[in-house]
């Protein structure tokens, strides 16, 4: 087994855990049993390490310990490749959290196997296999500054959470917008239909009003003709009745002029006045006489 101590800065620590860069990209030197070795952390190394982690090649859960001692101070829950290295997500135990917060340990050391043997098949596994990562104060990597624990949440995770919230809000707003647009479309169509129907009903109403006025006019004309005929049949000359026609404007006028025409002397048409040798009065004189009678009945004068 080879143990490579890689320095990394913890950017966040919470009750759930935190991400950190346990293996930054690049070459570094390590003095092992075979002398000085060059370790190159690149994309190929990262892909193989992550793949073996995902497939559970160790057959036990990789963990966090102290100075590579085997005691569990947290679990390695996930691993992923980013632009600047290989990140693991660790959930420390309560004691592990206290050690980090109290700055008892300030560095990380990734423990991985090279040419690890599959314990079920006995065959060599291609690529490195992550066993654990240790908290340590004696890093082998020179020149790396001391870790300082940030009191604020990791910006990247915070940004991701915020991005997720914004994405969810966008999806919710998009759905709501679609619903509102559909509602507006439905209401607009209903409004257009109602306006069309209203226009049709308004036209129909105006037509009915016009027809109603025509019916009223026609009915009154027939009533007036019947009224005039009735009086001529009673002996009132047509000329007299026709003279009243322009001022008989409603059914109420029938009653008004009925009182007057009742007092008008009644004559038969072509009736001769006086002896048989006398000629009947012409129509103008007859009209004049009856008109005077109507005037007298309206404004009677006291006889002297």
C-alpha positions as CSV (number, residue, x, y, z in Angstrom):
1,X,0.0,0.0,0.0
2,X,1.1,3.5,-0.8
3,X,0.0,6.5,1.3
4,X,0.2,9.9,-0.4
5,X,-0.4,12.9,1.8
6,X,-2.0,15.6,-0.3
7,X,-2.7,19.0,1.2
8,X,-6.1,20.6,0.7
9,X,-8.1,23.3,2.3
10,X,-11.4,22.6,3.9
11,X,-13.8,25.2,2.8
12,X,-16.9,24.2,4.7
13,X,-18.0,21.9,7.5
14,X,-21.6,21.2,8.4
15,X,-23.6,18.5,10.2
16,X,-24.1,16.7,6.9
17,X,-20.6,16.9,5.6
18,X,-18.4,18.8,3.2
19,X,-16.6,18.6,-0.2
20,X,-12.9,19.1,-0.4
21,X,-10.1,18.7,-2.9
22,X,-8.2,15.6,-1.7
23,X,-6.0,15.1,-4.8
24,X,-5.2,18.3,-6.8
25,X,-4.1,17.8,-10.4
26,X,-0.4,17.8,-11.1
27,X,2.8,15.9,-10.4
28,X,4.5,15.6,-7.0
29,X,7.3,13.5,-5.5
30,X,6.9,10.7,-2.9
31,X,9.7,8.8,-1.2
32,X,8.6,5.2,-0.6
33,X,10.0,1.7,-0.3
34,X,11.2,1.9,-3.9
35,X,12.9,5.3,-3.5
36,X,11.6,8.6,-4.9
37,X,8.6,8.2,-7.1
38,X,6.7,10.7,-9.2
39,X,3.0,10.6,-8.8
40,X,0.9,12.2,-11.6
41,X,-2.7,13.1,-10.8
42,X,-4.4,13.6,-14.1
43,X,-7.7,12.9,-15.8
44,X,-6.8,9.2,-16.4
45,X,-5.8,8.7,-12.8
46,X,-9.0,10.5,-11.6
47,X,-11.3,8.5,-13.9
48,X,-9.9,5.1,-12.7
49,X,-9.9,6.1,-9.0
50,X,-13.5,7.3,-9.2
51,X,-14.6,4.3,-11.2
52,X,-13.1,1.9,-8.6
53,X,-14.7,3.9,-5.8
54,X,-18.2,3.7,-7.5
55,X,-17.8,-0.1,-8.0
56,X,-16.8,-0.6,-4.4
57,X,-13.5,-2.4,-5.1
58,X,-12.4,-2.3,-1.5
59,X,-15.6,-4.1,-0.4
60,X,-15.8,-1.8,2.6
61,X,-16.7,1.9,2.9
62,X,-13.8,4.2,2.6
63,X,-13.5,6.4,5.7
64,X,-11.7,9.3,7.4
65,X,-9.1,8.5,10.1
66,X,-6.3,10.2,12.1
67,X,-2.8,10.0,10.8
68,X,-3.6,6.8,8.9
69,X,-4.5,4.8,12.0
70,X,-7.6,2.8,11.1
71,X,-10.0,4.5,13.6
72,X,-13.1,5.9,11.9
73,X,-13.7,9.6,12.2
74,X,-16.1,9.9,9.3
75,X,-17.3,8.3,6.1
76,X,-16.4,9.1,2.5
77,X,-19.8,9.3,0.9
78,X,-19.0,10.4,-2.7
79,X,-16.2,11.4,-5.0
80,X,-16.1,13.5,-8.2
81,X,-13.7,15.1,-10.7
82,X,-13.5,18.8,-11.0
83,X,-11.4,21.3,-12.8
84,X,-8.6,21.5,-10.2
85,X,-8.6,17.9,-8.8
86,X,-10.5,15.0,-7.2
87,X,-13.0,16.0,-4.6
88,X,-14.5,13.7,-1.9
89,X,-17.6,14.3,0.2
90,X,-17.0,13.4,3.8
91,X,-19.4,13.2,6.7
92,X,-17.3,13.5,9.9
93,X,-18.4,11.9,13.2
94,X,-19.0,14.3,16.1
95,X,-15.5,13.8,17.3
96,X,-14.1,14.4,13.8
97,X,-16.0,17.6,13.6
98,X,-14.6,18.8,16.9
99,X,-11.1,18.0,15.8
100,X,-11.5,20.0,12.6
101,X,-13.3,23.0,14.3
102,X,-10.7,23.1,17.1
103,X,-7.9,23.0,14.5
104,X,-6.3,19.9,16.1
105,X,-5.7,18.7,12.5
106,X,-5.3,20.9,9.5
107,X,-4.3,18.8,6.6
108,X,-5.7,15.8,4.6
109,X,-3.8,12.8,3.3
110,X,-5.4,10.6,0.6
111,X,-4.7,6.8,1.1
112,X,-5.0,4.8,-2.1
113,X,-3.7,1.4,-3.3
114,X,-1.8,1.0,-6.5
115,X,-2.2,-2.4,-8.2
116,X,-4.8,-3.4,-5.7
117,X,-5.9,-7.1,-5.7
118,X,-9.6,-7.9,-6.0
119,X,-10.2,-10.0,-2.9
120,X,-13.0,-12.0,-4.6
121,X,-11.2,-12.9,-7.8
122,X,-7.6,-12.6,-6.9
123,X,-7.0,-10.4,-10.0
124,X,-5.2,-7.1,-10.0
125,X,-7.5,-4.1,-10.4
126,X,-6.6,-1.5,-13.0
127,X,-5.8,1.9,-11.6
128,X,-5.7,3.3,-8.0
129,X,-8.2,2.3,-5.3
130,X,-9.2,4.8,-2.6
131,X,-9.0,3.3,0.9
132,X,-9.3,6.3,3.2
133,X,-8.3,9.8,3.8
134,X,-6.6,11.0,6.9
135,X,-6.5,14.1,9.0
136,X,-2.8,14.9,9.7
137,X,-0.5,17.6,10.9
138,X,2.6,16.1,9.2
139,X,2.0,16.5,5.5
140,X,4.6,15.1,3.1
141,X,3.8,17.7,0.4
142,X,6.1,20.7,0.9
143,X,5.1,24.3,0.2
144,X,1.4,23.9,0.8
145,X,0.0,26.6,3.2
146,X,-1.7,25.6,6.4
147,X,-5.5,24.9,6.1
148,X,-7.8,27.5,7.6
149,X,-11.4,26.5,8.2
150,X,-13.8,29.0,6.8
151,X,-16.7,30.0,9.1
152,X,-18.9,30.6,6.1
153,X,-20.5,27.8,4.0
154,X,-18.6,26.8,0.9
155,X,-19.3,29.2,-1.8
156,X,-19.5,26.6,-4.5
157,X,-22.0,24.5,-2.6
158,X,-23.9,27.6,-1.7
159,X,-23.9,28.7,-5.3
160,X,-25.1,25.3,-6.3
161,X,-27.9,25.4,-3.8
162,X,-28.9,28.8,-4.8
163,X,-28.8,27.8,-8.5
164,X,-31.0,24.8,-7.7
165,X,-33.5,27.0,-5.9
166,X,-33.5,29.5,-8.8
167,X,-33.9,26.6,-11.2
168,X,-36.9,25.3,-9.2
169,X,-38.3,28.7,-8.9
170,X,-37.9,29.3,-12.7
171,X,-39.7,26.0,-13.4
172,X,-42.5,26.9,-11.0
173,X,-42.8,30.3,-12.5
174,X,-42.7,28.9,-16.0
175,X,-45.5,26.5,-15.2
176,X,-47.5,29.3,-13.5
177,X,-46.9,31.6,-16.5
178,X,-48.1,28.8,-18.9
179,X,-51.3,28.3,-16.8
180,X,-52.0,32.1,-16.7
181,X,-51.5,32.4,-20.4
182,X,-53.9,29.5,-21.0
183,X,-56.4,31.1,-18.7
184,X,-56.0,34.5,-20.4
185,X,-56.4,32.7,-23.8
186,X,-59.6,31.0,-22.6
187,X,-61.0,34.2,-21.1
188,X,-60.1,36.1,-24.3
189,X,-61.9,33.6,-26.5
190,X,-64.9,33.7,-24.1
191,X,-64.9,37.5,-24.2
192,X,-64.7,37.5,-28.0
193,X,-67.6,35.0,-28.2
194,X,-69.6,37.1,-25.7
195,X,-69.0,40.3,-27.6
196,X,-70.0,38.7,-30.8
197,X,-73.2,37.3,-29.2
198,X,-73.9,40.7,-27.6
199,X,-73.5,42.4,-31.0
200,X,-75.9,39.9,-32.5
201,X,-78.4,40.4,-29.7
202,X,-78.1,44.2,-30.0
203,X,-78.9,44.0,-33.7
204,X,-81.8,41.7,-33.1
205,X,-83.1,44.0,-30.4
206,X,-83.0,47.0,-32.7
207,X,-84.8,45.0,-35.3
208,X,-87.5,44.0,-32.9
209,X,-87.8,47.6,-31.7
210,X,-88.2,48.9,-35.3
211,X,-90.8,46.2,-36.0
212,X,-92.6,46.9,-32.8
213,X,-92.9,50.6,-33.7
214,X,-94.1,49.7,-37.1
215,X,-96.7,47.4,-35.6
216,X,-97.8,50.1,-33.2
217,X,-98.1,52.6,-36.1
218,X,-100.0,50.1,-38.2
219,X,-102.3,49.1,-35.3
220,X,-103.1,52.7,-34.5
221,X,-103.8,53.5,-38.1
222,X,-106.3,50.6,-38.3
223,X,-107.8,51.7,-35.0
224,X,-108.2,55.2,-36.3
225,X,-109.7,54.0,-39.5
226,X,-112.2,51.9,-37.6
227,X,-113.0,54.9,-35.3
228,X,-113.6,57.2,-38.2
229,X,-115.7,54.6,-40.0
230,X,-117.8,54.2,-36.9
231,X,-118.6,57.9,-36.7
232,X,-119.4,58.3,-40.4
233,X,-121.8,55.4,-40.0
234,X,-123.4,57.3,-37.2
235,X,-124.0,60.2,-39.5
236,X,-120.9,62.4,-39.0
237,X,-119.8,63.5,-42.5
238,X,-116.5,62.1,-43.7
239,X,-115.2,65.6,-44.3
240,X,-115.6,66.4,-40.7
241,X,-114.0,63.2,-39.5
242,X,-111.1,63.7,-42.0
243,X,-110.6,67.2,-40.6
244,X,-109.9,65.7,-37.2
245,X,-107.5,63.1,-38.5
246,X,-104.3,65.2,-38.1
247,X,-105.0,66.0,-34.5
248,X,-106.1,62.5,-33.4
249,X,-102.6,61.2,-32.4
250,X,-103.4,58.5,-29.8
251,X,-106.1,56.3,-28.4
252,X,-106.7,58.8,-25.7
253,X,-107.8,61.3,-28.4
254,X,-110.6,59.0,-29.4
255,X,-112.3,59.5,-26.1
256,X,-111.7,63.3,-26.3
257,X,-113.3,63.7,-29.7
258,X,-116.0,61.1,-29.0
259,X,-117.5,63.6,-26.5
260,X,-117.5,66.3,-29.2
261,X,-118.8,64.2,-32.0
262,X,-121.6,62.9,-29.8
263,X,-123.0,66.5,-29.8
264,X,-122.6,67.0,-33.6
265,X,-125.9,66.8,-35.4
266,X,-126.2,63.7,-37.4
267,X,-127.2,63.7,-41.1
268,X,-127.5,61.2,-43.8
269,X,-125.4,61.5,-46.8
270,X,-127.1,63.1,-49.8
271,X,-129.9,64.0,-47.5
272,X,-132.0,66.9,-48.9
273,X,-132.7,69.9,-46.8
274,X,-136.1,71.6,-46.9
275,X,-138.7,70.8,-49.6
276,X,-138.3,68.3,-52.4
277,X,-137.7,71.1,-54.8
278,X,-134.7,72.4,-52.8
279,X,-131.2,71.3,-53.7
280,X,-129.2,69.7,-51.0
281,X,-126.5,71.9,-49.4
282,X,-123.2,71.4,-51.1
283,X,-120.4,69.7,-49.1
284,X,-118.6,72.9,-48.2
285,X,-121.7,74.4,-46.6
286,X,-122.4,71.2,-44.8
287,X,-118.9,71.0,-43.5
288,X,-119.1,74.7,-42.5
289,X,-122.3,74.1,-40.6
290,X,-121.0,71.0,-38.8
291,X,-117.8,72.7,-38.1
292,X,-119.7,75.5,-36.4
293,X,-121.6,72.9,-34.4
294,X,-118.4,71.3,-33.2
295,X,-117.0,74.7,-32.3
296,X,-120.1,75.5,-30.4
297,X,-119.9,72.2,-28.6
298,X,-116.4,72.9,-27.6
299,X,-116.9,76.6,-26.7
300,X,-120.7,77.0,-26.2
301,X,-122.0,80.6,-26.2
302,X,-124.8,81.8,-24.1
303,X,-127.8,82.5,-26.3
304,X,-129.0,86.1,-26.1
